Amino acid sequence: MKKVWKHIEIFFILVSLMILIISSFFRFDNNAIMGFDKLIADVIITGICYLLILKLGLKNTAGFYKKGFKKGLILGIPFLIIGIGSVIFSNMGTDFSNIKHISIFNTILFTINMLFVGINEEVWMRGLVLNGLMKKYEKCSIWKPIIISSLIFGLVHLPNIFFVEPLTLLIQVINAMCGGILFAIIFIKSKNIFSVIVIHALTDWISLFIASCFIGANSALSMSINLGQALFMIAGGSLPPIIISMILLRKYKRNKEL
């Protein structure tokens, strides 16, 4: 176990690769966002990550308790605003008179999928990866584990290349990295994993609801975009989380907070 902690970054990268491989076995269709296959994968991955949290002795700092839940929700409000902004941008020009709701069942399945995406990715990236890196680098700047975990969070989106165009993938990876920084800070400040799960799930739900639950309402991320649009979407999705993160952490005292 000492060897694992010595090279914990490599260990987490290998674990993430293993998780991506497991996830690939549960994609029976061409939809990376939802479906019973995606749901099964998220449940399995969450279980694996929880077992690793226990094995590495990280449960006490993984935020699995009630304290801090409300604080985390309040800190996550900017994320919800960003999600609403992404909906407005991605649906500019959409003729809502021509869209058609798929079905109640589809909407329920979509909602459950978004909830488990939040559970899966937060237990994996914040409860396990960020939490473990904070333990290893407890005497270093808090930004070190935040940046490393956020880089891993962004890079695990690379397999989406099989579902989206390269420019769209670039947007997803960079925005996920920057969003991961804010998720990390919400987790650190609230010390509560459940609040980050709720914010993550709600943000994804808001951002993808129209495109996933209605016919004829594909979002900008599912269509061809040019470089200028890509840069605009990166700026709009990356700068706000970074600015908010710097504000939230400007007076952070690690020894006092932890």
C-alpha positions in Angstrom: 0.0 0.0 0.0 2.9 2.4 0.6 4.0 1.9 -3.0 0.5 2.8 -4.1 0.6 6.1 -2.2 4.1 6.9 -3.5 2.7 6.7 -7.0 -0.9 7.6 -6.3 -1.3 9.8 -9.4 -0.3 6.8 -11.7 -2.6 4.6 -9.7 -5.5 6.9 -10.2 -4.8 7.2 -13.9 -4.7 3.4 -14.2 -8.0 3.1 -12.2 -9.6 5.7 -14.5 -8.5 3.8 -17.5 -9.9 0.6 -16.0 -13.2 2.4 -15.4 -13.3 3.7 -19.0 -12.8 0.2 -20.2 -15.6 -1.2 -18.0 -17.8 1.6 -19.2 -17.1 0.7 -22.9 -18.6 -2.7 -22.3 -21.9 -1.1 -21.4 -22.5 1.0 -24.5 -24.9 -1.1 -26.5 -26.1 1.8 -28.6 -24.7 5.1 -29.9 -25.9 7.2 -27.0 -23.1 8.1 -24.5 -25.5 10.0 -22.3 -28.3 7.7 -21.3 -29.8 4.2 -21.4 -30.0 1.2 -19.2 -26.5 0.2 -20.3 -25.1 3.5 -19.1 -27.0 3.2 -15.8 -25.6 -0.3 -15.1 -22.1 0.9 -15.8 -22.5 3.9 -13.5 -23.7 1.7 -10.6 -20.8 -0.7 -11.1 -18.2 2.1 -11.3 -19.6 3.8 -8.2 -19.3 0.5 -6.3 -15.7 0.0 -7.4 -14.7 3.6 -6.4 -16.4 3.2 -3.0 -14.5 0.0 -2.4 -11.2 1.8 -3.3 -12.1 4.6 -1.0 -12.5 2.1 1.9 -9.3 0.2 0.9 -7.3 3.5 0.8 -8.7 4.6 4.2 -10.3 7.7 2.6 -13.9 7.2 3.9 -13.7 9.7 6.7 -12.7 12.5 4.4 -14.9 11.5 1.4 -17.9 13.6 2.7 -20.4 10.8 3.2 -22.4 12.6 5.9 -25.1 15.3 6.3 -22.9 18.1 7.6 -22.1 20.7 4.9 -24.9 19.7 2.5 -26.6 23.1 2.5 -23.3 24.9 2.2 -22.4 22.9 -0.8 -25.7 23.6 -2.5 -25.2 27.3 -2.0 -21.7 27.2 -3.3 -23.0 25.3 -6.3 -25.5 27.9 -7.4 -23.0 29.4 -9.9 -22.8 26.0 -11.6 -26.6 26.0 -12.1 -26.4 29.4 -13.6 -23.7 28.2 -16.0 -25.9 25.3 -16.9 -28.9 27.6 -17.7 -26.5 29.7 -19.8 -25.4 26.7 -21.8 -29.0 25.8 -22.5 -29.8 29.3 -23.8 -26.7 29.3 -26.0 -27.0 25.8 -27.4 -30.7 26.3 -28.3 -30.3 29.7 -30.0 -32.2 29.4 -33.3 -34.1 26.3 -32.3 -37.7 26.4 -33.5 -39.5 25.2 -30.4 -42.8 25.0 -32.3 -41.4 22.0 -34.2 -40.0 20.0 -31.3 -41.8 17.0 -29.9 -41.5 15.5 -26.5 -40.3 11.9 -26.8 -42.1 10.3 -23.9 -42.5 10.4 -20.1 -40.6 7.1 -19.8 -37.6 8.7 -21.7 -37.7 11.7 -19.5 -37.7 9.6 -16.3 -34.8 7.4 -17.7 -32.9 10.6 -18.6 -33.4 12.0 -15.1 -32.2 8.8 -13.4 -29.2 8.7 -15.8 -28.2 12.2 -14.9 -28.5 11.4 -11.2 -26.2 8.4 -11.5 -23.8 10.4 -13.7 -23.5 12.8 -10.8 -23.1 10.0 -8.3 -20.6 8.1 -10.4 -18.3 11.0 -11.4 -18.3 12.6 -8.0 -17.6 9.5 -6.0 -14.9 8.7 -8.6 -13.3 12.1 -9.1 -13.9 13.9 -5.8 -14.5 11.2 -3.3 -11.6 9.0 -4.5 -9.1 10.9 -6.8 -9.2 14.4 -5.3 -9.6 13.1 -1.7 -6.6 10.8 -2.2 -4.4 13.5 -3.8 -5.3 15.9 -0.9 -4.1 13.2 1.6 -0.8 12.8 -0.3 -0.2 16.5 -0.8 -1.5 17.6 2.6 1.6 19.8 3.2 1.5 21.4 -0.3 -0.6 24.1 -1.9 -4.3 23.1 -2.1 -4.2 23.9 -5.8 -1.9 20.9 -6.6 -4.4 18.2 -5.9 -7.2 20.3 -7.4 -5.3 20.8 -10.7 -4.2 17.2 -11.0 -7.7 15.8 -10.3 -9.3 18.2 -12.7 -6.8 17.3 -15.4 -7.8 13.6 -15.0 -11.5 14.6 -14.9 -11.1 16.4 -18.2 -9.1 13.6 -19.9 -11.6 10.9 -19.0 -13.9 12.6 -21.5 -11.6 11.7 -24.4 -13.5 8.5 -25.3 -16.4 10.7 -26.4 -14.5 11.1 -29.6 -16.5 8.0 -30.8 -19.7 10.0 -30.4 -18.9 13.7 -31.2 -16.7 15.7 -33.6 -13.1 16.7 -32.6 -14.0 20.3 -31.9 -16.9 19.3 -29.8 -14.6 16.9 -27.9 -12.1 19.8 -27.3 -14.9 21.9 -25.8 -16.0 19.0 -23.5 -12.4 18.2 -22.3 -11.4 21.8 -21.5 -14.7 22.8 -20.0 -14.7 19.6 -17.9 -11.2 20.4 -16.6 -12.3 23.9 -15.6 -15.6 22.7 -14.2 -13.7 20.1 -12.3 -11.8 22.8 -10.5 -15.0 24.4 -9.2 -16.5 21.0 -8.3 -13.3 20.3 -6.3 -13.5 23.6 -4.4 -17.2 23.0 -3.6 -16.3 19.6 -2.2 -13.3 21.0 -0.2 -15.3 23.9 1.2 -18.4 22.0 2.1 -16.7 18.6 2.9 -19.9 17.0 1.6 -20.0 14.7 -1.4 -23.8 14.6 -1.6 -24.1 18.4 -2.3 -21.6 18.1 -5.2 -23.5 15.1 -6.6 -26.8 17.1 -6.6 -25.2 20.1 -8.2 -23.4 17.9 -10.8 -26.6 16.0 -11.6 -28.8 19.1 -11.8 -26.3 21.0 -14.0 -26.2 18.0 -16.5 -29.9 17.7 -16.4 -30.5 21.4 -17.1 -27.9 21.4 -19.9 -29.0 18.2 -21.7 -32.8 18.1 -21.0 -34.1 19.7 -24.2 -31.7 17.8 -26.5 -32.3 14.5 -24.8 -36.0 14.5 -24.2 -37.3 16.2 -27.4 -37.1 15.4 -31.1 -35.8 18.2 -33.3 -34.0 20.0 -30.5 -30.4 18.9 -30.9 -28.0 21.1 -29.0 -25.0 22.9 -30.4 -22.8 20.2 -29.0 -24.4 17.6 -31.2 -24.0 19.6 -34.4 -21.1 20.7 -36.5 -19.4 23.9 -35.2 -16.6 26.0 -36.5 -13.4 27.1 -34.6 -14.9 30.5 -33.7 -17.9 28.9 -32.1 -15.7 26.4 -30.3 -13.5 29.1 -28.8 -16.6 31.0 -27.7 -18.1 28.0 -26.0 -14.8 27.2 -24.3 -14.5 30.7 -23.0 -18.1 30.7 -21.8 -17.8 27.3 -20.2 -14.3 27.6 -18.7 -13.7 31.2 -17.6 -16.7 31.5 -15.2 -15.8 28.3 -13.2 -12.1 29.5 -12.9 -13.0 33.0 -11.8 -15.6 31.7 -9.3 -13.0 29.2 -8.0 -10.4 31.9 -7.4 -12.9 33.9 -5.5 -14.1 31.0 -3.4 -10.5 30.0 -2.5 -9.0 33.5 -2.1 -9.2 33.4 1.7 -8.9 29.6 2.1 -6.7 28.5 5.0 -6.0 24.8 4.6 -4.9 23.9 8.1 -8.0 25.7 9.5 -10.5 24.1 7.0 -9.3 20.5 7.1 
